[in-house]
Amino acid sequence: MSDLFRVSLRQVVRQRAFGVILSIALGITAFIVLAVMGREIRYKVGQDMVLMGGVNIIRVIMDDRQYPGQPIREFFPATVDALRALPGVAIVSRNVWISQFFSLRGEGERSLNVFFIGIDQYYPLVYSVDLITGRFFTDADIDQRRRVCMLGREAARDLYNSPQEALGQLVFLQQDVFEVIGVVSGVMLGDWGKGGFLPYTTMIDRNWGDGKITRLFVRAISWQDVAPIVKAIPAVVRKHQSAPYLVTLTQEDQLKRVEGMFLWVEALLWLGIAASLMLGGFGIWHGTFAAVRARTREVGLKKAMGGSDTDIMSQFLAEALCKAVAGGIFGIVTGSLLVSLGAWLLATGFSWSLLVSSSLGSIVFSAVIGVAGGLYPAVQASRMDVVSALRFE
């Protein structure tokens, strides 16, 4: 057996079947990367999709205000903790829903009506808010109900000409004075970039806006988690409190488009992998046929010297197997390197057990491709007539 594979490897090198080996290697590489890093890649792309349309964000609202005579209910802390424990939930942020408008005086004689909303320290993470200058709200700002605020970039420019000049300014909101500790921006802020942000506890103390936590922002880990979370939210909320008019809102149209796009992209990726592997299998089939034809007299000579049909078939089948397995090994090495590089670039980990199982499966699949591509030509070689093979020119 060792002689058989040693001779087969020599024949593979002599035939220079590097194109076939590369084709199989590319297919195996893509398979390993997609199998091991598929979820992390979807999550990373999902994060970018959040910036484009907020498809990962679910708004949960106590809609009692739409029903006259109903008390205005708020979300209890136990409810918020239960939502954070749901599978697929990344972050839950509290919000005082109704905006509070204040007339602010900026540089010179300029006076503007600026709306403020109450948020917590998790809001910037939910909406992927960028910090231009200063800092975000901290746990201490929320817990100690500090008189601090953040301004959107457009509001800071309108009031103080630039975000840097806005930092540290004192803002008079009715009878209270608030310090501007940060200026923020973000693709998803929209009109909120023209307003300001206060700690929600500070707004509740002054009975601004709703005066209660009537809206939550729930950010899912990926767009695939949105539907299960939306389905689970009503039961979780009503398990902890009364919520007869609970409303959940999502970017449904954008979500469907993202789902359709991911479906087509993933289908094309798997199609490309299949095409690459099929091309490698066809290359093995064609190359083995060419080897059989080029070595017809050699086959006749071996048979004349006592070689059996099984010996002839084993030799050509071993050559095909060596090509496929060589491509598989090269693909596993390349795929493992790309997985490590991808994990480093995405700042995430990967499953070693999944990598090992994918690699073992790739070797087996490569061997199957080699056997499938080389079996028929090897059988044809083993069935050659001795005399005809020796006379072949």
Secondary structure as UniProt FT lines:
FT   HELIX           2..15
FT   HELIX           18..53
FT   TURN            55..56
FT   STRAND          57..62
FT   HELIX           64..66
FT   TURN            68..69
FT   HELIX           77..84
FT   TURN            87..88
FT   STRAND          89..105
FT   TURN            108..109
FT   STRAND          111..119
FT   TURN            121..122
FT   HELIX           123..126
FT   TURN            127..128
FT   STRAND          130..134
FT   HELIX           139..143
FT   TURN            144..145
FT   STRAND          148..152
FT   HELIX           153..160
FT   HELIX           163..166
FT   TURN            167..168
FT   STRAND          170..173
FT   TURN            174..175
FT   STRAND          176..185
FT   TURN            187..189
FT   HELIX           190..194
FT   STRAND          196..199
FT   HELIX           200..205
FT   TURN            206..207
FT   TURN            209..210
FT   STRAND          215..220
FT   HELIX           223..225
FT   HELIX           226..240
FT   TURN            244..245
FT   STRAND          246..249
FT   HELIX           252..294
FT   HELIX           296..304
FT   TURN            305..306
FT   HELIX           309..345
FT   TURN            346..347
FT   HELIX           352..382
FT   HELIX           386..391
//
